[in-house]
Amino acid sequence: MAKSCIICNKGAIPGNKYKRRGMEKKKGGAGSKITGKTLRRFLPNLQRIKINLDGTVKRAYVCTSCIQAGKIKKA
């Protein structure tokens, strides 16, 4: 099973990494061109912490946005 937040189910999302050639127009060039695209993964900021889940102490992966929002109770 892939790592994801136990509260909001936030996980990795796909995206692209772009390879560019040429100077940008705002820097005085003719404009940059995309010469290559490769797939990559954007990973959430997951922390492995002890939480109280239904009265039992459990170690789980929780994203930092859920921790900051107070959606979990730390053990």
N, C-alpha and C positions, 0 to 999 in steps of 0.2 A: 504494500500500500504506500502511495506517495505521501510525503509530508504535507499536512494541511492543518489549519486552525480547527481545534475541536469545537469552538463556539460558533464562528461565522463561516466555517468551511472554506476559508480563503486559501487558495493554492497557487501553483505556478501558472502563469499565462504566457502564451506564445507571442513573439514579436519578431522584428527584423533588425539586423545590424547592417548599416549602409556604409559602403566604401566609396569615398568621393575623390575626384581629381579636379584640379583647377582652383584658382583663387576666387573667392566670393566677390560679387559685384560691389557690396558695400565696402570692401577693402581695396577696390580699384581694379579688380580683375574682370574677365569676360563672363564669369559665373561658374559655379562648380557643377560638375556632372556626376551622376551616380554611375559607378562602374561595376558594382557588385552588391548583391543582397544575400545575406545568410540568415538562417533562422536562429533565434536564441530564446532563452526563457527568462522572464522577469519573475524573481522569487520574492515572496513576502518575508517580512522580518519576523520570523518565528522564534520564540524562546521556549525552552523546555523547563517548565516550572511545576511545583507541587500546588495542586488546587483542591478545593473541597467540591466534590461532585456528588450530589445526592447523599450527603453525609459521610462519604468515604474519601480518604485522602488518595489522590491519584496523581501520577506524574504525566503531564501531557504537553503537547505543542500548542501554544497560544500565541496569536499575533499581537504585536505591541499596541495596535490600535484598540483591541479588546481589553488589554490590561489597563491602558490609559483611560478608557471609557468606564472602567469599573464593572464590566460585565461578569467578572469572575471573582471568587473569594479565594485569596491565597491561604494555603495551609500553614 
